[in-house]
Amino acid sequence: MTGAIRARRGRGVEVQPEFTLVGEDTVIGSTRWLDRDGETHERFQVITFRDGRITDMQGCKSRREAERFARGS
C-alpha cells in the first residue's frame, strides 16, 4: 500500500461528484473519476433520508439501475 501511495504522490485523482434529487427523500449520487491509466470510472448510489438522516444507501452499477431502485424505494 505504501508503494502505491508513493507512486501516486503528486498525481491527484480528479473526482467529479454529482447529486440529483429524485424524490422528496431520495437522492442519486454519482461519482466519476479518472484512474492513473486514463480510464474513466463511474459509480452510483441511491441515498434515502428520513428526519434529516441517511436511512439507506444502495450502490448501483449504472444510472439506469439507480433510477429503477429509486422508483421502487
C-alpha positions in Angstrom: 0.0 0.0 0.0 2.8 2.4 0.9 4.4 1.9 -2.5 1.1 2.6 -4.3 0.7 5.9 -2.3 4.2 6.9 -3.2 3.6 6.2 -6.9 0.6 8.5 -6.9 2.2 11.3 -4.9 1.9 14.5 -6.9 -0.7 12.9 -9.2 -4.1 13.8 -7.6 -7.2 11.9 -8.6 -9.8 14.0 -10.4 -13.1 13.2 -8.8 -16.4 14.6 -10.1 -19.3 14.1 -7.7 -22.9 14.9 -8.7 -26.2 14.7 -6.7 -29.7 14.6 -8.2 -32.8 14.9 -6.0 -35.3 12.3 -7.4 -37.9 12.3 -4.7 -38.9 14.0 -1.5 -36.4 12.0 0.5 -34.3 10.2 -2.2 -31.0 11.4 -3.9 -29.0 9.7 -6.6 -25.3 10.4 -6.1 -22.8 9.7 -8.9 -19.0 9.8 -8.8 -16.8 9.9 -11.8 -13.1 9.7 -11.7 -10.1 9.1 -13.9 -7.6 6.4 -12.9 -3.9 6.7 -13.4 -4.2 4.8 -16.7 -6.6 7.5 -18.0 -9.6 5.2 -17.8 -12.9 6.8 -16.6 -14.9 5.0 -13.8 -18.3 5.9 -12.6 -20.4 4.7 -9.6 -23.9 5.5 -8.5 -25.6 5.4 -5.1 -29.2 5.8 -4.1 -29.4 7.6 -0.8 -32.7 7.7 1.2 -33.2 10.2 4.1 -35.6 10.3 7.0 -35.7 13.0 9.6 -32.5 14.5 8.2 -30.5 11.3 8.5 -29.4 8.7 6.0 -31.5 5.6 6.4 -30.4 3.6 3.4 -27.6 3.7 0.8 -27.6 1.3 -2.2 -24.7 1.1 -4.6 -25.6 0.6 -8.3 -23.5 -0.1 -11.4 -25.4 2.3 -13.7 -27.6 5.4 -13.6 -30.4 3.3 -15.1 -30.1 0.8 -12.3 -30.0 3.6 -9.7 -33.2 5.2 -11.2 -35.0 1.9 -11.1 -34.0 1.3 -7.5 -35.0 4.9 -6.5 -38.5 4.4 -8.1 -39.0 1.2 -6.2 -38.0 2.5 -2.7 
